Amino acid sequence: MRSRTIRLSVLPVTALLALSLAACGASGSDGASGDAADKPFIVYFSGDYSGAVSTNNASIDAGIKIAAEEFNAAGGVEGRKIVVETANDQNDPTKAVSLLQQRLSSGTKPDLVYPGSSSAVSLSLLPILTRQKILSVGGTVSTLLNDPAKYPYHFGISSPGKDYAPALISEAKAKGYKKIAMLYSNDATGQSSAEIYKAAVEGAGMEFAEARYEATALDMTSQLNQLRAQDPDALILNGYGAAALYVMRSRAQIGWDVPSYCDQLASGFPYLKNLDANQLKNVKVVVSTATLSSSEHHPGLAGFIDKIKKSPAADGISNTGWGLYSTGHDALALIVYAAQQAKSSGSDKVKAELEQLPQPTGAPLWYAAGPAGQYVQYAYSAKDHFPTAGADTFQYVPPGVYNGDGFYAPSES
C-alpha cells in the first residue's frame, strides 16, 4: 500500500509517479477510473491533519491504511492495487473544496473519497463528487447527507444521527421525563442534530425546549440559563471538539446539575481528562455497544486491534478507541466487498451493488458491525444510503476512558 499527501503546493514526487501510472490506461466509461487492472484504485481521504479534530482524523486515516494493506495482500480491488492519498482540509469546507478541485485538475479521478471529518465538509464536497460520479463513503452522520436522489454516489458507514435518539427516549421514558431541553451549535451539524432529537422527543409525547450557540463561542452560560428558566427534566448537549468542553464548563459554571445527555458528537470528547467529577455530575454519553468490552464482538476484532497497536498511529487507541480506526477500515472494506459482488470496481456498478448488497452469512469484512451484523447492517437501498442500527446498538453510560485495547470503560459514578 502506498500513501501520499496532497497539499496546495506542488505535488510530491511519489504522487506524480502514481498519477503517471494511473494515466497509462484510458479512462473507463463506468464512473471514476474504470476497471483496468493495471491502474491503481485511488482512495482520497480529505481530513483534518492539523486542527482541532486531528487526533480523531489520525485514527480514521490509520484504519483506511490498515485496510489497504489487508486488501492489497489479497489482490486489491478486483485486481487493482489500492493507493491512499491524503489531503489536509483542516476541517474547513472551503479548503476541502479547493484541495479536491486541485486534485481533480490533475486529470485522474480518485475511485473512492472519504469526504471529511465533519458533516459541513462532507456537504461541501458531495456536489463535486456527484458531478464526477465518484464514490464516497464517510463517517459523518448529518441527515442531509442521506439523499440518494441528490448524492447518488455517497454512502454512510456510521449510523445516522436519528439512530442515536432511541437510546435517549428509552431512558427518558424509564425516568418519567416530561420536558427535555437541548443546547446545540448554530451550524449545519448542530441544527441537524437538534431536528433529530426534537422529532424524537415530541414524537414520544414530551415537550422540547431549545437554545443555540455560535460554533466559535467560548461561553454558553447565557443560553444554558435561558433553558434552565424553562425547568426541563433533562438536557441534551451538542458540541464538536473543543465546543463540547466549553458547553460542559458553562454548565458547571452556573451550577446546573440537571440530568444531561451528550449527543453523538459531544460524546466523543475526553471529558475525564479535562473535567473533575463535580463538573460531570449527572452527565451521560452515548456509546456504541460494540465498543464496550462486555459486549459480543466480531471474531476478527482482536486481530484488528493488534494491527492498530503495531501501526504508526498506535498511541491514538487510548484516545479515540478502536471504533474510529474501524470507521476508516470499514469504509474501504465495504467498497471492496461490493466490488467483489459486482465483479467490477467501476463506480456505477459498485453503487448499484451497494443498493442491493447481500448480507454476509458469517463475519463480514467490517468490524464495527459486530458478529454477523449484530449491531449495524449495511442494508442500503436506492432510497436509503445509510446503515441500519438495531435496538441495542447504542447505550447511555457515564463518561469514561478508552483502555489499552480501545474499549470504552465508563466511570463508576
C-alpha positions as CSV (number, residue, x, y, z in Angstrom):
1,M,0.0,0.0,0.0
2,R,1.3,3.4,-0.9
3,S,0.3,6.6,0.8
4,R,0.7,10.2,-0.3
5,T,-0.3,13.6,0.9
6,I,-1.7,16.3,-1.4
7,R,-1.2,20.0,-0.5
8,L,-1.9,23.3,-2.1
9,S,1.7,23.4,-3.2
10,V,3.4,21.2,-5.8
11,L,2.6,17.5,-5.6
12,P,5.3,15.4,-4.1
13,V,7.4,13.1,-6.4
14,T,5.6,9.9,-5.2
15,A,2.2,11.5,-6.1
16,L,3.4,12.4,-9.5
17,L,4.7,8.9,-10.1
18,A,1.3,7.5,-9.1
19,L,-0.5,9.9,-11.3
20,S,1.7,8.9,-14.2
21,L,0.9,5.2,-13.6
22,A,-2.8,6.0,-13.4
23,A,-2.6,7.9,-16.7
24,C,-1.2,4.9,-18.6
25,G,-4.7,3.4,-19.2
26,A,-7.7,5.0,-20.9
27,S,-10.3,6.4,-18.6
28,G,-13.2,4.0,-18.1
29,S,-16.8,4.8,-19.1
30,D,-18.2,3.3,-15.9
31,G,-17.7,6.1,-13.3
32,A,-14.4,7.3,-12.0
33,S,-11.5,5.3,-13.3
34,G,-12.9,2.2,-14.8
35,D,-11.8,-1.4,-14.3
36,A,-8.3,-1.5,-15.8
37,A,-6.3,-3.9,-13.6
38,D,-3.0,-2.0,-14.4
39,K,-4.4,1.2,-12.9
40,P,-4.3,1.8,-9.1
41,F,-7.5,2.1,-7.2
42,I,-7.1,5.5,-5.7
43,V,-8.6,6.3,-2.3
44,Y,-8.6,10.1,-1.5
45,F,-9.0,10.9,2.2
46,S,-9.9,14.5,2.9
47,G,-9.4,15.2,6.6
48,D,-8.1,17.4,9.4
49,Y,-4.4,16.7,9.9
50,S,-3.5,19.8,11.9
51,G,-6.6,21.2,13.6
52,A,-9.0,20.6,16.5
53,V,-10.0,17.1,15.4
54,S,-6.7,15.9,14.0
55,T,-6.5,13.2,16.7
56,N,-9.7,11.6,15.5
57,N,-8.6,12.1,11.9
58,A,-5.4,10.2,12.6
59,S,-7.3,7.1,13.8
60,I,-9.6,7.1,10.7
61,D,-6.6,7.6,8.5
62,A,-4.8,4.7,10.1
63,G,-7.8,2.4,9.7
64,I,-8.0,3.1,6.0
65,K,-4.3,2.3,5.6
66,I,-4.6,-0.9,7.6
67,A,-7.5,-1.9,5.3
68,A,-5.5,-1.0,2.2
69,E,-2.6,-3.3,3.3
70,E,-5.0,-6.1,4.1
71,F,-6.8,-6.0,0.8
72,N,-3.7,-5.4,-1.3
73,A,-2.3,-8.6,0.2
74,A,-5.4,-10.3,-1.0
75,G,-5.3,-8.8,-4.6
76,G,-6.6,-5.3,-4.1
77,V,-10.0,-4.2,-5.5
78,E,-10.7,-6.6,-8.3
79,G,-7.1,-6.9,-9.1
80,R,-6.3,-3.2,-8.7
81,K,-3.7,-2.1,-6.1
82,I,-5.1,0.3,-3.6
83,V,-3.2,3.7,-3.2
84,V,-4.2,6.0,-0.4
85,E,-3.9,9.8,-0.9
86,T,-4.4,12.3,2.0
87,A,-5.3,16.0,1.9
88,N,-5.3,18.3,4.9
89,D,-8.6,20.2,4.7
90,Q,-8.2,21.4,8.4
91,N,-11.9,20.7,8.8
92,D,-12.6,23.8,6.6
93,P,-15.2,23.3,3.9
94,T,-13.7,25.9,1.6
95,K,-10.2,24.5,1.9
96,A,-11.6,21.0,1.3
97,V,-13.3,22.1,-1.9
98,S,-10.1,23.8,-3.1
99,L,-7.9,20.8,-2.4
100,L,-10.4,18.4,-4.2
101,Q,-10.6,20.7,-7.2
102,Q,-6.9,20.8,-7.4
103,R,-6.7,17.0,-7.2
104,L,-9.3,16.6,-10.0
105,S,-7.5,19.1,-12.2
106,S,-4.7,16.5,-12.4
107,G,-6.8,14.7,-15.0
108,T,-7.1,11.5,-13.0
109,K,-10.1,10.9,-10.7
110,P,-9.9,9.1,-7.4
111,D,-12.1,5.9,-7.3
112,L,-13.2,6.5,-3.7
113,V,-13.3,9.5,-1.5
114,Y,-13.6,9.7,2.3
115,P,-15.2,13.2,2.4
116,G,-14.1,14.9,5.5
117,S,-14.3,14.6,9.3
118,S,-17.4,16.7,9.7
119,S,-20.8,16.9,8.0
120,A,-20.1,20.5,6.9
121,V,-17.0,19.4,5.0
122,S,-18.9,16.4,3.5
123,L,-21.8,18.6,2.4
124,S,-19.3,20.9,0.6
125,L,-17.6,18.0,-1.3
126,L,-20.6,15.9,-2.3
127,P,-21.9,18.1,-5.1
128,I,-18.5,17.9,-6.8
129,L,-18.2,14.2,-6.3
130,T,-21.7,13.7,-7.6
131,R,-20.9,15.6,-10.9
132,Q,-17.8,13.5,-11.3
133,K,-19.6,10.2,-10.5
134,I,-17.1,9.4,-7.8
135,L,-18.0,7.0,-5.0
136,S,-17.7,8.4,-1.4
137,V,-18.1,6.6,1.9
138,G,-17.9,8.6,5.1
139,G,-18.5,8.5,8.8
140,T,-20.3,11.9,9.1
141,V,-23.9,11.5,10.0
142,S,-26.0,14.6,9.1
143,T,-29.4,13.5,7.7
144,L,-28.7,15.9,4.8
145,L,-26.1,13.5,3.6
146,N,-28.6,10.6,3.2
147,D,-30.2,11.9,0.0
148,P,-29.6,9.4,-2.8
149,A,-31.5,11.5,-5.3
150,K,-29.2,14.4,-4.7
151,Y,-26.0,12.5,-3.8
152,P,-26.4,9.1,-5.6
153,Y,-22.7,8.0,-5.1
154,H,-22.4,8.7,-1.4
155,F,-22.9,6.1,1.3
156,G,-22.7,6.4,5.1
157,I,-20.5,4.0,7.1
158,S,-21.7,5.2,10.5
159,S,-25.2,5.1,11.8
160,P,-27.2,8.3,11.0
161,G,-27.9,10.7,13.8
162,K,-31.5,9.6,14.1
163,D,-30.3,6.1,15.2
164,Y,-28.9,7.6,18.4
165,A,-32.2,9.1,19.6
166,P,-34.0,5.9,20.6
167,A,-31.5,5.2,23.4
168,L,-32.3,8.6,24.9
169,I,-36.0,8.2,24.5
170,S,-35.9,4.8,26.2
171,E,-34.1,6.3,29.2
172,A,-36.4,9.4,29.3
173,K,-39.5,7.2,29.4
174,A,-38.0,5.0,32.1
175,K,-37.3,8.1,34.3
176,G,-40.6,9.8,33.6
177,Y,-39.3,12.9,31.9
178,K,-41.9,15.3,30.6
179,K,-39.8,18.1,29.2
180,I,-36.3,17.9,27.6
181,A,-34.2,20.8,26.6
182,M,-31.3,20.9,24.1
183,L,-28.3,23.2,23.6
184,Y,-26.7,22.9,20.2
185,S,-24.2,24.6,17.8
186,N,-25.7,27.0,15.3
187,D,-24.3,25.3,12.2
188,A,-25.4,22.6,9.8
189,T,-24.2,19.8,12.1
190,G,-25.8,21.1,15.3
191,Q,-29.0,22.1,13.6
192,S,-29.3,18.6,12.1
193,S,-28.8,17.0,15.5
194,A,-31.4,19.3,17.0
195,E,-34.0,18.4,14.4
196,I,-33.4,14.7,15.1
197,Y,-33.9,15.0,18.8
198,K,-36.8,17.4,18.6
199,A,-38.7,15.0,16.4
200,A,-37.9,12.1,18.7
201,V,-38.8,13.9,21.9
202,E,-42.0,15.4,20.6
203,G,-42.9,12.1,18.9
204,A,-42.7,10.4,22.4
205,G,-45.2,12.9,23.8
206,M,-42.7,15.1,25.7
207,E,-42.0,18.9,25.4
208,F,-38.9,20.1,23.7
209,A,-37.1,23.4,24.5
210,E,-34.0,24.6,22.6
211,A,-31.2,27.2,22.5
212,R,-28.3,27.5,20.2
213,Y,-24.8,29.0,20.4
214,E,-22.3,30.1,17.7
215,A,-19.8,27.5,16.8
216,T,-16.9,29.8,17.8
217,A,-18.4,30.7,21.2
218,L,-16.3,30.0,24.4
219,D,-19.1,30.6,26.9
220,M,-22.6,29.3,26.7
221,T,-23.8,30.3,30.2
222,S,-26.4,32.7,28.8
223,Q,-28.1,30.0,26.6
224,L,-28.0,27.5,29.5
225,N,-29.6,30.0,31.9
226,Q,-32.3,30.5,29.2
227,L,-33.0,26.8,29.1
228,R,-32.8,26.4,32.9
229,A,-35.6,29.0,33.3
230,Q,-37.9,26.7,31.5
231,D,-37.4,24.0,34.1
232,P,-36.7,20.9,31.9
233,D,-36.3,17.5,33.4
234,A,-33.2,16.7,31.3
235,L,-30.8,18.4,28.9
236,I,-29.3,17.2,25.6
237,L,-25.9,18.8,24.9
238,N,-24.4,19.1,21.4
239,G,-20.8,20.1,20.6
240,Y,-17.9,19.2,18.3
241,G,-14.3,19.0,19.6
242,A,-13.4,21.9,22.0
243,A,-17.0,23.2,21.8
244,A,-18.1,20.2,23.8
245,L,-15.7,21.1,26.6
246,Y,-16.9,24.7,26.6
247,V,-20.5,23.6,26.9
248,M,-19.7,21.4,29.9
249,R,-17.7,24.1,31.6
250,S,-20.5,26.5,31.2
251,R,-23.0,24.0,32.6
252,A,-20.7,23.6,35.7
253,Q,-20.2,27.4,36.0
254,I,-23.9,28.1,36.5
255,G,-24.1,25.1,38.9
256,W,-26.8,23.3,36.9
257,D,-26.7,19.5,37.6
258,V,-29.8,18.6,35.7
259,P,-29.5,15.1,34.1
260,S,-27.6,15.8,30.9
261,Y,-27.1,13.6,27.8
262,C,-24.4,14.3,25.3
263,D,-25.4,13.7,21.6
264,Q,-23.3,11.5,19.4
265,L,-20.9,14.4,18.6
266,A,-20.5,15.7,22.1
267,S,-20.0,12.1,23.5
268,G,-16.6,11.8,21.7
269,F,-14.8,14.4,23.9
270,P,-12.4,13.0,26.6
271,Y,-14.2,14.7,29.5
272,L,-12.5,12.7,32.3
273,K,-9.1,14.1,31.1
274,N,-10.3,17.7,31.2
275,L,-13.0,18.0,33.9
276,D,-13.5,16.8,37.5
277,A,-16.3,14.6,38.9
278,N,-18.3,17.6,40.2
279,Q,-18.3,19.2,36.7
280,L,-19.6,15.9,35.3
281,K,-22.4,15.3,37.8
282,N,-25.4,13.6,36.2
283,V,-23.8,13.6,32.8
284,K,-24.0,10.6,30.4
285,V,-22.6,10.0,27.0
286,V,-23.9,7.7,24.2
287,V,-21.5,4.9,23.0
288,S,-21.7,2.1,20.6
289,T,-22.5,-1.2,22.3
290,A,-19.7,-2.8,20.3
291,T,-17.1,-0.6,21.9
292,L,-17.8,-2.0,25.4
293,S,-15.6,-4.8,26.5
294,S,-18.5,-6.7,27.9
295,S,-20.3,-6.9,24.5
296,E,-20.0,-9.7,21.9
297,H,-17.5,-8.7,19.2
298,H,-16.6,-9.5,15.6
299,P,-14.3,-12.6,15.6
300,G,-11.6,-10.7,13.8
301,L,-11.6,-7.7,16.1
302,A,-8.7,-8.9,18.3
303,G,-6.5,-9.2,15.2
304,F,-7.6,-5.8,14.0
305,I,-6.7,-4.3,17.4
306,D,-3.3,-5.9,17.2
307,K,-2.7,-4.3,13.8
308,I,-3.7,-0.9,15.3
309,K,-1.1,-1.4,18.1
310,K,1.6,-2.1,15.5
311,S,0.7,0.9,13.3
312,P,2.3,4.4,13.4
313,A,-0.9,5.7,14.9
314,A,-0.9,3.2,17.8
315,D,-1.0,5.9,20.5
316,G,-4.4,7.0,19.4
317,I,-6.2,3.9,20.5
318,S,-6.4,5.1,24.1
319,N,-7.7,8.5,22.9
320,T,-10.3,7.5,20.3
321,G,-10.8,3.8,20.9
322,W,-10.7,1.2,18.2
323,G,-14.1,2.4,16.8
324,L,-12.7,5.3,14.8
325,Y,-10.0,3.1,13.3
326,S,-12.7,0.8,12.2
327,T,-14.6,3.7,10.6
328,G,-11.8,4.2,8.2
329,H,-11.2,0.4,7.7
330,D,-14.8,-0.4,7.3
331,A,-15.4,2.3,4.7
332,L,-12.8,0.7,2.4
333,A,-13.9,-2.9,3.3
334,L,-17.5,-2.1,2.3
335,I,-16.4,-1.0,-1.2
336,V,-14.1,-4.0,-1.6
337,Y,-17.0,-6.3,-0.7
338,A,-19.4,-4.5,-3.1
339,A,-16.8,-4.7,-5.9
340,Q,-16.4,-8.4,-5.3
341,Q,-20.1,-8.9,-5.6
342,A,-20.3,-6.7,-8.7
343,K,-17.2,-8.2,-10.2
344,S,-16.2,-4.6,-11.1
345,S,-14.6,-1.6,-9.4
346,G,-16.4,0.9,-11.6
347,S,-18.4,3.4,-9.6
348,D,-21.8,2.9,-11.3
349,K,-21.6,-0.9,-10.9
350,V,-20.4,-0.7,-7.3
351,K,-23.1,1.8,-6.5
352,A,-25.8,-0.4,-7.9
353,E,-24.4,-3.4,-5.9
354,L,-24.4,-1.4,-2.7
355,E,-28.1,-0.6,-3.1
356,Q,-28.9,-4.3,-3.2
357,L,-25.9,-5.6,-1.1
358,P,-26.4,-9.2,0.1
359,Q,-25.6,-9.5,3.8
360,P,-22.7,-11.8,4.6
361,T,-23.8,-15.1,6.2
362,G,-20.8,-15.1,8.5
363,A,-18.5,-12.5,9.9
364,P,-18.4,-9.5,7.5
365,L,-15.2,-7.7,6.3
366,W,-16.1,-4.8,8.6
367,Y,-15.6,-4.9,12.3
368,A,-17.8,-2.2,14.0
369,A,-21.0,-4.1,13.0
370,G,-20.2,-6.9,15.4
371,P,-20.6,-10.6,14.7
372,A,-22.8,-11.2,11.6
373,G,-24.0,-7.5,11.6
374,Q,-25.5,-7.8,15.1
375,Y,-25.2,-4.1,15.8
376,V,-25.3,-2.4,12.4
377,Q,-26.3,-3.7,9.0
378,Y,-25.3,-2.2,5.7
379,A,-28.6,-3.0,4.0
380,Y,-28.7,0.0,1.7
381,S,-31.4,0.7,-0.9
382,A,-31.9,3.1,-3.8
383,K,-33.7,5.4,-1.3
384,D,-31.5,5.0,1.8
385,H,-27.7,5.1,1.7
386,F,-27.1,4.9,5.5
387,P,-26.8,1.7,7.6
388,T,-29.5,0.3,9.8
389,A,-29.0,0.1,13.6
390,G,-30.6,-2.3,15.9
391,A,-32.4,-1.6,19.2
392,D,-29.3,-2.3,21.2
393,T,-26.7,-0.6,19.0
394,F,-26.2,2.4,21.4
395,Q,-26.2,2.9,25.2
396,Y,-26.0,5.9,27.5
397,V,-23.3,5.5,30.1
398,P,-21.3,7.8,32.5
399,P,-18.3,9.5,30.8
400,G,-15.3,7.2,30.7
401,V,-12.0,6.5,29.0
402,Y,-10.7,4.0,26.5
403,N,-8.5,1.3,27.8
404,G,-5.3,0.0,26.2
405,D,-7.2,-2.2,23.8
406,G,-9.5,0.7,22.7
407,F,-12.6,-0.5,24.6
408,Y,-14.8,2.2,26.4
409,A,-14.7,1.9,30.1
410,P,-17.4,4.1,31.8
411,S,-16.6,5.7,35.1
412,E,-18.3,4.3,38.2
413,S,-20.1,7.5,39.1
